[in-house]
Amino acid sequence: MVGDPTSFDMLGTPTCGKGEPNQGIRVGHASPACVFADVDVFGGEE
């Protein structure tokens, strides 16, 4: 299931974590909310 435009949001972090001193630039990606079922994460090993 994928959300509609009302669930669309920009998610990420306020800094890119590169450079010395740290660069203060917002990075992230925008996407709607999604629901997944039966997905193995990291290979699904127990």
ABEGO torsion letter per residue (X at the ends): XBBBAAABBBBEBABAGBEOBBBBBBBEBBBBBBBBBGBBBGGGBX
